[in-house]
Amino acid sequence: MNTKVLTAHVPLSLAEKVDQMAIRLERSRGWIVKQALTAWIEQEEERRRLTLEALADVDAGRVIDHQAVQAWADSLDTGTPLPVPR
């Protein structure tokens, strides 16, 4: 696998946590950073996918009225909550 070295300035406290994690897991600092960066990128890609999906729903008119959602949320503290709005 081809690799590329990335350099980043991080707060000392974060660097120390990475070092502690590397020791605890018996892995290299680079392995810890690669795992964290991979997880973060996957999370951001999923967030973007979900955002685009939500925007497509809005464009298609698949929305729930704000007042219906507010009434449902307000009812959750009562003894008779309303059904989830559809």
FIRO-932854 format. One record per atom (N, C-alpha, C): residue number from 1; residue in one letter; atom name; x, y, z. Coordinates in pm, whole numbers, plus 50000, padded with zeros to 5 digits. Layout:
BEGIN
<node k="NUM" r="A" a="CA" xx="X" yy="Y" zz="Z"/>
...
END
This chain:
BEGIN
<node k="1" r="M" a="N" xx="50084" yy="49883" zz="50000"/>
<node k="1" r="M" a="CA" xx="50000" yy="50000" zz="50000"/>
<node k="1" r="M" a="C" xx="50089" yy="50124" zz="50000"/>
<node k="2" r="N" a="N" xx="50059" yy="50216" zz="49911"/>
<node k="2" r="N" a="CA" xx="50132" yy="50343" zz="49910"/>
<node k="2" r="N" a="C" xx="50087" yy="50428" zz="50027"/>
<node k="3" r="T" a="N" xx="50179" yy="50501" zz="50085"/>
<node k="3" r="T" a="CA" xx="50144" yy="50586" zz="50198"/>
<node k="3" r="T" a="C" xx="50200" yy="50725" zz="50176"/>
<node k="4" r="K" a="N" xx="50152" yy="50817" zz="50257"/>
<node k="4" r="K" a="CA" xx="50199" yy="50954" zz="50253"/>
<node k="4" r="K" a="C" xx="50207" yy="51004" zz="50397"/>
<node k="5" r="V" a="N" xx="50312" yy="51071" zz="50430"/>
<node k="5" r="V" a="CA" xx="50328" yy="51125" zz="50564"/>
<node k="5" r="V" a="C" xx="50252" yy="51257" zz="50573"/>
<node k="6" r="L" a="N" xx="50168" yy="51268" zz="50676"/>
<node k="6" r="L" a="CA" xx="50096" yy="51392" zz="50704"/>
<node k="6" r="L" a="C" xx="50150" yy="51448" zz="50835"/>
<node k="7" r="T" a="N" xx="50163" yy="51577" zz="50841"/>
<node k="7" r="T" a="CA" xx="50211" yy="51641" zz="50963"/>
<node k="7" r="T" a="C" xx="50101" yy="51733" zz="51014"/>
<node k="8" r="A" a="N" xx="50077" yy="51727" zz="51145"/>
<node k="8" r="A" a="CA" xx="49974" yy="51813" zz="51203"/>
<node k="8" r="A" a="C" xx="50020" yy="51856" zz="51342"/>
<node k="9" r="H" a="N" xx="49993" yy="51978" zz="51375"/>
<node k="9" r="H" a="CA" xx="50019" yy="52026" zz="51510"/>
<node k="9" r="H" a="C" xx="49895" yy="51997" zz="51592"/>
<node k="10" r="V" a="N" xx="49914" yy="51927" zz="51703"/>
<node k="10" r="V" a="CA" xx="49803" yy="51896" zz="51792"/>
<node k="10" r="V" a="C" xx="49838" yy="51944" zz="51932"/>
<node k="11" r="P" a="N" xx="49738" yy="51973" zz="52012"/>
<node k="11" r="P" a="CA" xx="49767" yy="52014" zz="52150"/>
<node k="11" r="P" a="C" xx="49845" yy="51905" zz="52222"/>
<node k="12" r="L" a="N" xx="49935" yy="51947" zz="52309"/>
<node k="12" r="L" a="CA" xx="50019" yy="51854" zz="52383"/>
<node k="12" r="L" a="C" xx="49935" yy="51750" zz="52457"/>
<node k="13" r="S" a="N" xx="49825" yy="51793" zz="52517"/>
<node k="13" r="S" a="CA" xx="49741" yy="51698" zz="52591"/>
<node k="13" r="S" a="C" xx="49686" yy="51589" zz="52501"/>
<node k="14" r="L" a="N" xx="49651" yy="51623" zz="52377"/>
<node k="14" r="L" a="CA" xx="49602" yy="51523" zz="52283"/>
<node k="14" r="L" a="C" xx="49714" yy="51429" zz="52242"/>
<node k="15" r="A" a="N" xx="49831" yy="51481" zz="52216"/>
<node k="15" r="A" a="CA" xx="49946" yy="51398" zz="52180"/>
<node k="15" r="A" a="C" xx="49978" yy="51301" zz="52292"/>
<node k="16" r="E" a="N" xx="49968" yy="51348" zz="52416"/>
<node k="16" r="E" a="CA" xx="49995" yy="51260" zz="52530"/>
<node k="16" r="E" a="C" xx="49891" yy="51148" zz="52539"/>
<node k="17" r="K" a="N" xx="49766" yy="51180" zz="52508"/>
<node k="17" r="K" a="CA" xx="49662" yy="51077" zz="52509"/>
<node k="17" r="K" a="C" xx="49687" yy="50973" zz="52400"/>
<node k="18" r="V" a="N" xx="49732" yy="51019" zz="52284"/>
<node k="18" r="V" a="CA" xx="49765" yy="50926" zz="52176"/>
<node k="18" r="V" a="C" xx="49879" yy="50834" zz="52220"/>
<node k="19" r="D" a="N" xx="49981" yy="50891" zz="52283"/>
<node k="19" r="D" a="CA" xx="50093" yy="50811" zz="52331"/>
<node k="19" r="D" a="C" xx="50047" yy="50709" zz="52435"/>
<node k="20" r="Q" a="N" xx="49961" yy="50752" zz="52528"/>
<node k="20" r="Q" a="CA" xx="49910" yy="50661" zz="52631"/>
<node k="20" r="Q" a="C" xx="49829" yy="50547" zz="52568"/>
<node k="21" r="M" a="N" xx="49748" yy="50581" zz="52470"/>
<node k="21" r="M" a="CA" xx="49667" yy="50480" zz="52402"/>
<node k="21" r="M" a="C" xx="49756" yy="50381" zz="52327"/>
<node k="22" r="A" a="N" xx="49859" yy="50433" zz="52263"/>
<node k="22" r="A" a="CA" xx="49952" yy="50347" zz="52190"/>
<node k="22" r="A" a="C" xx="50019" yy="50247" zz="52285"/>
<node k="23" r="I" a="N" xx="50059" yy="50295" zz="52400"/>
<node k="23" r="I" a="CA" xx="50122" yy="50207" zz="52499"/>
<node k="23" r="I" a="C" xx="50022" yy="50103" zz="52548"/>
<node k="24" r="R" a="N" xx="49902" yy="50149" zz="52582"/>
<node k="24" r="R" a="CA" xx="49800" yy="50058" zz="52636"/>
<node k="24" r="R" a="C" xx="49761" yy="49950" zz="52535"/>
<node k="25" r="L" a="N" xx="49750" yy="49988" zz="52408"/>
<node k="25" r="L" a="CA" xx="49710" yy="49893" zz="52304"/>
<node k="25" r="L" a="C" xx="49827" yy="49820" zz="52240"/>
<node k="26" r="E" a="N" xx="49948" yy="49859" zz="52280"/>
<node k="26" r="E" a="CA" xx="50070" yy="49801" zz="52222"/>
<node k="26" r="E" a="C" xx="50070" yy="49818" zz="52070"/>
<node k="27" r="R" a="N" xx="50039" yy="49939" zz="52028"/>
<node k="27" r="R" a="CA" xx="50039" yy="49976" zz="51887"/>
<node k="27" r="R" a="C" xx="50123" yy="50101" zz="51870"/>
<node k="28" r="S" a="N" xx="50155" yy="50132" zz="51746"/>
<node k="28" r="S" a="CA" xx="50234" yy="50252" zz="51722"/>
<node k="28" r="S" a="C" xx="50144" yy="50376" zz="51726"/>
<node k="29" r="R" a="N" xx="50208" yy="50489" zz="51747"/>
<node k="29" r="R" a="CA" xx="50137" yy="50617" zz="51744"/>
<node k="29" r="R" a="C" xx="50070" yy="50635" zz="51607"/>
<node k="30" r="G" a="N" xx="50140" yy="50599" zz="51502"/>
<node k="30" r="G" a="CA" xx="50085" yy="50611" zz="51366"/>
<node k="30" r="G" a="C" xx="49960" yy="50527" zz="51347"/>
<node k="31" r="W" a="N" xx="49959" yy="50407" zz="51406"/>
<node k="31" r="W" a="CA" xx="49843" yy="50319" zz="51394"/>
<node k="31" r="W" a="C" xx="49722" yy="50382" zz="51462"/>
<node k="32" r="I" a="N" xx="49745" yy="50439" zz="51581"/>
<node k="32" r="I" a="CA" xx="49637" yy="50505" zz="51656"/>
<node k="32" r="I" a="C" xx="49580" yy="50620" zz="51574"/>
<node k="33" r="V" a="N" xx="49666" yy="50704" zz="51521"/>
<node k="33" r="V" a="CA" xx="49621" yy="50821" zz="51443"/>
<node k="33" r="V" a="C" xx="49548" yy="50775" zz="51317"/>
<node k="34" r="K" a="N" xx="49599" yy="50672" zz="51251"/>
<node k="34" r="K" a="CA" xx="49533" yy="50621" zz="51130"/>
<node k="34" r="K" a="C" xx="49394" yy="50568" zz="51162"/>
<node k="35" r="Q" a="N" xx="49378" yy="50496" zz="51272"/>
<node k="35" r="Q" a="CA" xx="49247" yy="50445" zz="51311"/>
<node k="35" r="Q" a="C" xx="49150" yy="50560" zz="51339"/>
<node k="36" r="A" a="N" xx="49197" yy="50659" zz="51412"/>
<node k="36" r="A" a="CA" xx="49111" yy="50773" zz="51446"/>
<node k="36" r="A" a="C" xx="49072" yy="50851" zz="51322"/>
<node k="37" r="L" a="N" xx="49166" yy="50874" zz="51233"/>
<node k="37" r="L" a="CA" xx="49137" yy="50950" zz="51112"/>
<node k="37" r="L" a="C" xx="49042" yy="50874" zz="51021"/>
<node k="38" r="T" a="N" xx="49060" yy="50744" zz="51011"/>
<node k="38" r="T" a="CA" xx="48970" yy="50661" zz="50930"/>
<node k="38" r="T" a="C" xx="48828" yy="50667" zz="50984"/>
<node k="39" r="A" a="N" xx="48813" yy="50654" zz="51116"/>
<node k="39" r="A" a="CA" xx="48680" yy="50658" zz="51177"/>
<node k="39" r="A" a="C" xx="48615" yy="50795" zz="51156"/>
<node k="40" r="W" a="N" xx="48693" yy="50902" zz="51171"/>
<node k="40" r="W" a="CA" xx="48638" yy="51036" zz="51155"/>
<node k="40" r="W" a="C" xx="48593" yy="51060" zz="51011"/>
<node k="41" r="I" a="N" xx="48675" yy="51018" zz="50914"/>
<node k="41" r="I" a="CA" xx="48639" yy="51037" zz="50773"/>
<node k="41" r="I" a="C" xx="48513" yy="50958" zz="50740"/>
<node k="42" r="E" a="N" xx="48503" yy="50834" zz="50788"/>
<node k="42" r="E" a="CA" xx="48382" yy="50754" zz="50764"/>
<node k="42" r="E" a="C" xx="48259" yy="50823" zz="50823"/>
<node k="43" r="Q" a="N" xx="48272" yy="50879" zz="50943"/>
<node k="43" r="Q" a="CA" xx="48162" yy="50949" zz="51008"/>
<node k="43" r="Q" a="C" xx="48120" yy="51072" zz="50927"/>
<node k="44" r="E" a="N" xx="48217" yy="51149" zz="50881"/>
<node k="44" r="E" a="CA" xx="48186" yy="51269" zz="50802"/>
<node k="44" r="E" a="C" xx="48124" yy="51233" zz="50667"/>
<node k="45" r="E" a="N" xx="48171" yy="51125" zz="50603"/>
<node k="45" r="E" a="CA" xx="48111" yy="51082" zz="50477"/>
<node k="45" r="E" a="C" xx="47967" yy="51039" zz="50498"/>
<node k="46" r="E" a="N" xx="47940" yy="50968" zz="50608"/>
<node k="46" r="E" a="CA" xx="47803" yy="50927" zz="50638"/>
<node k="46" r="E" a="C" xx="47715" yy="51048" zz="50669"/>
<node k="47" r="R" a="N" xx="47769" yy="51144" zz="50742"/>
<node k="47" r="R" a="CA" xx="47695" yy="51266" zz="50772"/>
<node k="47" r="R" a="C" xx="47658" yy="51338" zz="50642"/>
<node k="48" r="R" a="N" xx="47751" yy="51346" zz="50548"/>
<node k="48" r="R" a="CA" xx="47723" yy="51411" zz="50419"/>
<node k="48" r="R" a="C" xx="47617" yy="51334" zz="50341"/>
<node k="49" r="R" a="N" xx="47628" yy="51201" zz="50340"/>
<node k="49" r="R" a="CA" xx="47530" yy="51119" zz="50269"/>
<node k="49" r="R" a="C" xx="47390" yy="51141" zz="50326"/>
<node k="50" r="L" a="N" xx="47380" yy="51141" zz="50459"/>
<node k="50" r="L" a="CA" xx="47249" yy="51161" zz="50524"/>
<node k="50" r="L" a="C" xx="47195" yy="51302" zz="50498"/>
<node k="51" r="T" a="N" xx="47283" yy="51400" zz="50496"/>
<node k="51" r="T" a="CA" xx="47241" yy="51537" zz="50468"/>
<node k="51" r="T" a="C" xx="47185" yy="51548" zz="50326"/>
<node k="52" r="L" a="N" xx="47255" yy="51490" zz="50230"/>
<node k="52" r="L" a="CA" xx="47208" yy="51494" zz="50091"/>
<node k="52" r="L" a="C" xx="47075" yy="51419" zz="50077"/>
<node k="53" r="E" a="N" xx="47062" yy="51308" zz="50149"/>
<node k="53" r="E" a="CA" xx="46937" yy="51232" zz="50147"/>
<node k="53" r="E" a="C" xx="46823" yy="51316" zz="50206"/>
<node k="54" r="A" a="N" xx="46850" yy="51385" zz="50315"/>
<node k="54" r="A" a="CA" xx="46748" yy="51469" zz="50378"/>
<node k="54" r="A" a="C" xx="46709" yy="51585" zz="50286"/>
<node k="55" r="L" a="N" xx="46806" yy="51645" zz="50221"/>
<node k="55" r="L" a="CA" xx="46776" yy="51755" zz="50129"/>
<node k="55" r="L" a="C" xx="46692" yy="51706" zz="50011"/>
<node k="56" r="A" a="N" xx="46718" yy="51585" zz="49965"/>
<node k="56" r="A" a="CA" xx="46637" yy="51528" zz="49857"/>
<node k="56" r="A" a="C" xx="46494" yy="51506" zz="49904"/>
<node k="57" r="D" a="N" xx="46477" yy="51462" zz="50030"/>
<node k="57" r="D" a="CA" xx="46343" yy="51446" zz="50086"/>
<node k="57" r="D" a="C" xx="46270" yy="51580" zz="50090"/>
<node k="58" r="V" a="N" xx="46339" yy="51685" zz="50131"/>
<node k="58" r="V" a="CA" xx="46278" yy="51818" zz="50135"/>
<node k="58" r="V" a="C" xx="46238" yy="51861" zz="49995"/>
<node k="59" r="D" a="N" xx="46329" yy="51843" zz="49899"/>
<node k="59" r="D" a="CA" xx="46298" yy="51881" zz="49760"/>
<node k="59" r="D" a="C" xx="46177" yy="51805" zz="49707"/>
<node k="60" r="A" a="N" xx="46160" yy="51680" zz="49752"/>
<node k="60" r="A" a="CA" xx="46048" yy="51597" zz="49705"/>
<node k="60" r="A" a="C" xx="45921" yy="51621" zz="49787"/>
<node k="61" r="G" a="N" xx="45929" yy="51710" zz="49887"/>
<node k="61" r="G" a="CA" xx="45812" yy="51740" zz="49967"/>
<node k="61" r="G" a="C" xx="45784" yy="51640" zz="50078"/>
<node k="62" r="R" a="N" xx="45879" yy="51552" zz="50105"/>
<node k="62" r="R" a="CA" xx="45862" yy="51453" zz="50212"/>
<node k="62" r="R" a="C" xx="45907" yy="51516" zz="50344"/>
<node k="63" r="V" a="N" xx="45821" yy="51596" zz="50402"/>
<node k="63" r="V" a="CA" xx="45853" yy="51667" zz="50526"/>
<node k="63" r="V" a="C" xx="45737" yy="51650" zz="50624"/>
<node k="64" r="I" a="N" xx="45764" yy="51678" zz="50750"/>
<node k="64" r="I" a="CA" xx="45661" yy="51675" zz="50853"/>
<node k="64" r="I" a="C" xx="45647" yy="51816" zz="50907"/>
<node k="65" r="D" a="N" xx="45525" yy="51860" zz="50921"/>
<node k="65" r="D" a="CA" xx="45494" yy="51994" zz="50967"/>
<node k="65" r="D" a="C" xx="45556" yy="52019" zz="51105"/>
<node k="66" r="H" a="N" xx="45617" yy="52135" zz="51121"/>
<node k="66" r="H" a="CA" xx="45683" yy="52169" zz="51247"/>
<node k="66" r="H" a="C" xx="45587" yy="52165" zz="51365"/>
<node k="67" r="Q" a="N" xx="45468" yy="52217" zz="51345"/>
<node k="67" r="Q" a="CA" xx="45371" yy="52219" zz="51455"/>
<node k="67" r="Q" a="C" xx="45335" yy="52078" zz="51499"/>
<node k="68" r="A" a="N" xx="45327" yy="51984" zz="51404"/>
<node k="68" r="A" a="CA" xx="45296" yy="51845" zz="51439"/>
<node k="68" r="A" a="C" xx="45408" yy="51784" zz="51521"/>
<node k="69" r="V" a="N" xx="45531" yy="51812" zz="51483"/>
<node k="69" r="V" a="CA" xx="45645" yy="51762" zz="51559"/>
<node k="69" r="V" a="C" xx="45649" yy="51824" zz="51697"/>
<node k="70" r="Q" a="N" xx="45624" yy="51954" zz="51706"/>
<node k="70" r="Q" a="CA" xx="45626" yy="52023" zz="51836"/>
<node k="70" r="Q" a="C" xx="45518" yy="51968" zz="51928"/>
<node k="71" r="A" a="N" xx="45398" yy="51947" zz="51874"/>
<node k="71" r="A" a="CA" xx="45289" yy="51892" zz="51954"/>
<node k="71" r="A" a="C" xx="45324" yy="51752" zz="52004"/>
<node k="72" r="W" a="N" xx="45383" yy="51672" zz="51919"/>
<node k="72" r="W" a="CA" xx="45425" yy="51536" zz="51959"/>
<node k="72" r="W" a="C" xx="45530" yy="51544" zz="52069"/>
<node k="73" r="A" a="N" xx="45633" yy="51630" zz="52050"/>
<node k="73" r="A" a="CA" xx="45740" yy="51642" zz="52149"/>
<node k="73" r="A" a="C" xx="45684" yy="51691" zz="52283"/>
<node k="74" r="D" a="N" xx="45593" yy="51787" zz="52278"/>
<node k="74" r="D" a="CA" xx="45534" yy="51839" zz="52401"/>
<node k="74" r="D" a="C" xx="45453" yy="51731" zz="52472"/>
<node k="75" r="S" a="N" xx="45394" yy="51640" zz="52396"/>
<node k="75" r="S" a="CA" xx="45309" yy="51537" zz="52455"/>
<node k="75" r="S" a="C" xx="45389" yy="51427" zz="52524"/>
<node k="76" r="L" a="N" xx="45518" yy="51421" zz="52499"/>
<node k="76" r="L" a="CA" xx="45600" yy="51314" zz="52557"/>
<node k="76" r="L" a="C" xx="45609" yy="51324" zz="52709"/>
<node k="77" r="D" a="N" xx="45590" yy="51444" zz="52763"/>
<node k="77" r="D" a="CA" xx="45595" yy="51463" zz="52908"/>
<node k="77" r="D" a="C" xx="45460" yy="51438" zz="52973"/>
<node k="78" r="T" a="N" xx="45360" yy="51403" zz="52897"/>
<node k="78" r="T" a="CA" xx="45226" yy="51382" zz="52951"/>
<node k="78" r="T" a="C" xx="45201" yy="51233" zz="52970"/>
<node k="79" r="G" a="N" xx="45090" yy="51203" zz="53030"/>
<node k="79" r="G" a="CA" xx="45052" yy="51062" zz="53049"/>
<node k="79" r="G" a="C" xx="44998" yy="50998" zz="52922"/>
<node k="80" r="T" a="N" xx="44964" yy="51079" zz="52823"/>
<node k="80" r="T" a="CA" xx="44911" yy="51028" zz="52697"/>
<node k="80" r="T" a="C" xx="44985" yy="51088" zz="52578"/>
<node k="81" r="P" a="N" xx="45105" yy="51038" zz="52550"/>
<node k="81" r="P" a="CA" xx="45180" yy="51094" zz="52436"/>
<node k="81" r="P" a="C" xx="45111" yy="51066" zz="52304"/>
<node k="82" r="L" a="N" xx="45124" yy="51162" zz="52215"/>
<node k="82" r="L" a="CA" xx="45068" yy="51147" zz="52080"/>
<node k="82" r="L" a="C" xx="45152" yy="51048" zz="52000"/>
<node k="83" r="P" a="N" xx="45091" yy="50987" zz="51897"/>
<node k="83" r="P" a="CA" xx="45172" yy="50900" zz="51809"/>
<node k="83" r="P" a="C" xx="45275" yy="50983" zz="51731"/>
<node k="84" r="V" a="N" xx="45381" yy="50920" zz="51692"/>
<node k="84" r="V" a="CA" xx="45485" yy="50988" zz="51614"/>
<node k="84" r="V" a="C" xx="45423" yy="51041" zz="51485"/>
<node k="85" r="P" a="N" xx="45444" yy="51169" zz="51454"/>
<node k="85" r="P" a="CA" xx="45386" yy="51225" zz="51331"/>
<node k="85" r="P" a="C" xx="45448" yy="51161" zz="51207"/>
<node k="86" r="R" a="N" xx="45366" yy="51145" zz="51108"/>
<node k="86" r="R" a="CA" xx="45414" yy="51084" zz="50982"/>
<node k="86" r="R" a="C" xx="45393" yy="51179" zz="50868"/>
END
